[in-house]
Amino acid sequence: MLRNLLIIPLLVSAVAQYSCVKDETPMPVVQPPATSPVVIPPVPNQQKKYLALGDSYTIGQGVPPADRYPVQTKNWLVDNGITTIADPQIIATSGWTTSNLQVALNSQNPTGPFDVVSLLIGVNDQYRGLDADGYKIRFAQLLQQCISLANNLPAHVFVLSIPDYSVTPFAMNYDVEQIRKQIDEFNEINKQVALSFNVQYLDITPSTREAKNNPALICSDGLHPSGVEYKKWAERLGPLMKTVLQ
């Protein structure tokens, strides 16, 4: 009997030790099966939806709402036969970095799918001295979200390059050569990421550099593009969007 009583505590101790070891062993991660993206068929004659994502360049800091490039793009489309497109939904605020836009997208959770999505983001990452490698990661994450919002159709997503503000009066007290160099570096990143995702890329940076000799392309704040410059973007972006909206 005494022998049995001695064995029982030993068994209990062994079970307890086994349980502790078992609890510390991580559960295996089960990967979901790979599936093809779901594409929702469009409804004939339904109003087409346009989502514009970005920062001050997308919200049109310093210009009237009618001069914003997404609004001018929508008007160009209407004038050129895409009459069923709705006013663009804009998620953008002056000063936003890629991180700010990620937070806004997750909190606002725009209802898709959208027929076209545009993305212009990165100038504030550069201005605040954020590293290029981090920008690349965050931009790729944003682009994945854009594709998902565009009904998983990469050709319906349009990336615009970052404007070069080194030519503006605002930049006169800064190292303009350094700004230009960094803008080129960030644009090389967003271009390569865009191409790797098979989305459409529009390089508007050379156009913005024309403001160096044409003050009419800068709005009254001395930093942001004017409605005249935004119109040039719209007249290039509109035809690209039209090809996928017809």
Backbone torsions as a table, in degrees:
resi	resn	phi	psi	omega
1	MET	NA	-46.3	178.3
2	LEU	-59.4	-38.6	179.0
3	ARG	-61.8	-41.8	179.6
4	ASN	-65.0	-38.4	179.8
5	LEU	-65.0	-33.0	178.3
6	LEU	-72.1	-33.2	-178.4
7	ILE	-70.3	-37.8	-174.9
8	ILE	-58.2	-50.3	178.4
9	PRO	-59.2	-35.3	179.0
10	LEU	-64.1	-39.9	178.7
11	LEU	-66.3	-41.7	179.6
12	VAL	-62.3	-43.3	179.2
13	SER	-62.4	-40.8	179.9
14	ALA	-64.6	-42.5	179.6
15	VAL	-63.1	-42.4	-180.0
16	ALA	-62.4	-43.0	178.4
17	GLN	-63.7	-41.7	178.5
18	TYR	-61.8	-41.1	-178.9
19	SER	-63.7	-41.7	-180.0
20	CYS	-63.4	-43.9	178.6
21	VAL	-62.4	-41.1	-178.8
22	LYS	-64.4	-40.7	-178.3
23	ASP	-66.2	-29.3	-178.1
24	GLU	-81.7	-11.0	-179.4
25	THR	-80.6	119.1	-177.7
26	PRO	-65.4	144.4	177.1
27	MET	-69.9	142.7	178.5
28	PRO	-65.4	141.6	178.8
29	VAL	-85.3	123.7	179.8
30	VAL	-97.6	116.9	-179.9
31	GLN	-80.2	135.4	177.0
32	PRO	-66.5	151.0	179.4
33	PRO	-64.7	143.1	178.8
34	ALA	-67.9	131.3	179.9
35	THR	-131.5	154.8	176.6
36	SER	-77.7	144.6	177.7
37	PRO	-57.9	141.8	179.6
38	VAL	-86.1	125.4	177.0
39	VAL	-111.0	122.5	-178.9
40	ILE	-85.6	122.6	-179.5
41	PRO	-60.3	137.5	179.7
42	PRO	-68.8	150.0	177.0
43	VAL	-92.0	125.0	-178.4
44	PRO	-56.1	137.2	176.0
45	ASN	66.9	6.2	176.5
46	GLN	-74.9	144.8	-178.8
47	GLN	-62.2	130.9	-177.3
48	LYS	-81.3	146.0	-173.1
49	LYS	-113.9	137.3	-178.9
50	TYR	-125.9	124.4	177.4
51	LEU	-111.7	124.7	179.9
52	ALA	-114.7	123.2	-176.2
53	LEU	-117.6	142.0	177.1
54	GLY	166.5	-140.7	-175.7
55	ASP	-132.9	-139.7	-176.8
56	SER	-62.9	-29.8	-179.7
57	TYR	-70.8	-26.5	-180.0
58	THR	-87.8	-37.3	178.5
59	ILE	-78.9	-13.5	176.2
60	GLY	75.8	51.8	177.9
61	GLN	-56.9	126.0	175.7
62	GLY	90.7	-2.8	178.5
63	VAL	-126.1	158.6	176.1
64	PRO	-63.1	153.9	179.8
65	PRO	-51.6	-35.8	-178.4
66	ALA	-66.4	-19.1	-178.1
67	ASP	-93.2	-4.8	178.8
68	ARG	-60.1	144.4	-176.2
69	TYR	-64.4	-35.7	176.7
70	PRO	-64.3	-36.7	179.5
71	VAL	-69.1	-43.5	178.8
72	GLN	-66.3	-32.4	176.6
73	THR	-66.4	-44.2	178.5
74	LYS	-60.6	-42.4	179.9
75	ASN	-66.3	-36.5	176.7
76	TRP	-62.3	-42.8	-179.9
77	LEU	-62.3	-42.8	178.8
78	VAL	-62.1	-44.1	-179.9
79	ASP	-66.3	-18.1	-176.9
80	ASN	-116.8	32.4	167.1
81	GLY	101.4	-12.0	178.4
82	ILE	-94.4	74.0	-170.6
83	THR	-80.8	-10.4	-176.3
84	THR	-95.3	7.7	-178.2
85	ILE	-80.5	135.4	-178.9
86	ALA	-82.3	168.5	173.4
87	ASP	-60.0	141.1	-176.6
88	PRO	-65.5	142.5	168.8
89	GLN	-88.2	122.6	-174.1
90	ILE	-112.8	125.6	172.0
91	ILE	-118.8	98.6	-174.6
92	ALA	-165.1	146.5	177.0
93	THR	-148.5	142.3	178.6
94	SER	-58.6	135.6	177.9
95	GLY	91.7	-5.3	-177.4
96	TRP	-69.5	137.1	168.9
97	THR	-95.6	-179.6	174.8
98	THR	-59.9	-37.8	179.4
99	SER	-64.6	-43.4	178.7
100	ASN	-60.7	-41.0	-179.8
101	LEU	-67.3	-37.9	177.0
102	GLN	-60.0	-45.6	179.5
103	VAL	-62.2	-44.2	-179.1
104	ALA	-63.5	-42.1	178.9
105	LEU	-62.8	-42.1	-179.0
106	ASN	-68.9	-33.1	-178.8
107	SER	-82.8	-38.7	-178.8
108	GLN	-82.0	-28.0	174.5
109	ASN	46.1	65.2	-177.8
110	PRO	-59.5	142.4	-177.3
111	THR	-84.0	113.8	177.0
112	GLY	-99.7	-170.2	-1.1
113	PRO	-78.7	154.0	174.6
114	PHE	-103.5	147.7	-179.7
115	ASP	-74.6	-33.2	175.3
116	VAL	-143.7	146.1	177.9
117	VAL	-134.4	131.8	175.0
118	SER	-114.5	148.2	-178.4
119	LEU	-137.3	124.2	174.7
120	LEU	-138.6	105.7	-175.0
121	ILE	-153.2	143.3	175.1
122	GLY	143.0	-20.6	-175.7
123	VAL	-63.3	-34.6	-179.2
124	ASN	-78.8	-24.4	169.9
125	ASP	-62.4	-44.4	179.0
126	GLN	-67.0	-46.7	-175.5
127	TYR	-62.6	-36.0	-178.4
128	ARG	-87.0	2.1	176.4
129	GLY	76.4	24.1	177.8
130	LEU	-73.5	148.8	-173.2
131	ASP	-72.5	149.2	-176.9
132	ALA	-66.8	-35.5	-179.9
133	ASP	-64.0	-41.4	177.3
134	GLY	-65.2	-38.4	177.0
135	TYR	-60.1	-42.2	-179.4
136	LYS	-59.9	-44.2	-179.4
137	ILE	-64.7	-49.0	-177.3
138	ARG	-67.1	-37.5	179.1
139	PHE	-64.7	-41.1	178.2
140	ALA	-62.8	-39.5	178.4
141	GLN	-64.6	-42.2	177.8
142	LEU	-63.6	-39.3	-178.9
143	LEU	-66.3	-36.5	175.3
144	GLN	-61.4	-40.7	177.8
145	GLN	-65.6	-39.5	179.2
146	CYS	-60.9	-44.8	-179.8
147	ILE	-62.6	-42.3	177.7
148	SER	-60.9	-42.6	-179.9
149	LEU	-69.6	-24.2	179.3
150	ALA	-91.7	33.6	175.3
151	ASN	63.9	29.3	179.5
152	ASN	59.5	34.3	179.0
153	LEU	-118.0	96.6	-176.6
154	PRO	-55.4	-34.8	-178.0
155	ALA	-66.2	-12.9	-179.8
156	HIS	-94.9	6.9	178.0
157	VAL	-110.2	135.6	-174.0
158	PHE	-128.0	116.6	177.0
159	VAL	-96.6	130.3	174.0
160	LEU	-104.7	139.3	179.0
161	SER	-69.5	163.7	-178.8
162	ILE	-79.1	129.5	176.0
163	PRO	-63.2	155.5	179.6
164	ASP	-100.4	102.6	-178.4
165	TYR	-83.5	3.0	179.3
166	SER	-64.9	-18.6	-177.9
167	VAL	-91.0	1.1	-176.4
168	THR	-90.7	158.6	175.3
169	PRO	-57.3	-31.8	179.9
170	PHE	-57.2	-35.5	-173.3
171	ALA	-84.9	0.5	-173.9
172	MET	-59.4	-31.3	-178.4
173	ASN	-94.4	12.6	178.8
174	TYR	-116.3	173.1	175.9
175	ASP	-80.5	95.0	-172.8
176	VAL	-66.6	-33.2	178.6
177	GLU	-66.8	-38.0	177.8
178	GLN	-67.1	-40.9	177.9
179	ILE	-60.0	-49.0	-178.9
180	ARG	-59.5	-43.0	-179.5
181	LYS	-63.0	-44.3	-178.7
182	GLN	-70.1	-37.2	176.3
183	ILE	-60.9	-43.1	177.7
184	ASP	-61.7	-39.6	-179.7
185	GLU	-64.8	-45.8	179.9
186	PHE	-66.7	-36.2	179.0
187	ASN	-70.1	-32.9	175.3
188	GLU	-63.7	-36.4	177.9
189	ILE	-66.4	-52.7	-176.0
190	ASN	-66.9	-28.0	176.6
191	LYS	-68.4	-46.9	-178.8
192	GLN	-65.2	-39.0	177.4
193	VAL	-65.3	-43.8	179.6
194	ALA	-59.8	-46.1	-179.1
195	LEU	-65.6	-35.0	179.8
196	SER	-67.9	-25.5	178.0
197	PHE	-94.6	1.3	178.3
198	ASN	62.4	32.1	174.0
199	VAL	-96.2	170.1	-177.6
200	GLN	-86.6	142.9	-174.8
201	TYR	-125.2	130.3	-179.8
202	LEU	-120.7	114.9	-179.0
203	ASP	-89.4	100.1	179.7
204	ILE	-101.0	1.5	-176.5
205	THR	-61.7	-46.3	177.8
206	PRO	-56.8	-35.7	178.6
207	SER	-63.5	-41.3	-178.1
208	THR	-68.6	-24.9	179.7
209	ARG	-73.9	-14.1	176.6
210	GLU	-67.9	-16.2	179.6
211	ALA	-65.5	-17.3	178.0
212	LYS	-58.4	-34.3	-179.1
213	ASN	-115.0	7.0	-179.4
214	ASN	-141.3	89.5	-177.3
215	PRO	-61.0	-17.8	179.5
216	ALA	-66.3	-14.8	-179.0
217	LEU	-87.9	0.2	178.6
218	ILE	-118.2	138.8	-178.9
219	CYS	-78.4	-179.4	-171.0
220	SER	-67.3	-15.4	-179.7
221	ASP	-80.0	-5.0	176.7
222	GLY	75.9	12.0	-177.4
223	LEU	-134.1	-48.2	-172.1
224	HIS	-92.9	158.3	178.9
225	PRO	-63.4	154.4	174.7
226	SER	-87.6	173.7	176.2
227	GLY	-61.7	-28.0	178.2
228	VAL	-65.1	-43.3	178.4
229	GLU	-68.3	-42.7	178.8
230	TYR	-61.3	-33.0	177.8
231	LYS	-63.0	-37.7	178.5
232	LYS	-62.7	-38.8	177.1
233	TRP	-64.0	-46.1	-177.5
234	ALA	-61.2	-37.4	-178.6
235	GLU	-72.2	-14.8	174.1
236	ARG	-98.5	-36.3	-179.1
237	LEU	-74.7	-37.4	-178.3
238	GLY	-54.2	-51.6	179.4
239	PRO	-60.5	-35.2	177.7
240	LEU	-65.2	-43.5	179.4
241	MET	-67.4	-35.9	-178.2
242	LYS	-59.1	-35.5	-177.5
243	THR	-62.5	-29.3	-179.5
244	VAL	-99.2	-10.1	-179.1
245	LEU	-96.9	-13.5	-178.6
246	GLN	-69.1	NA	NA
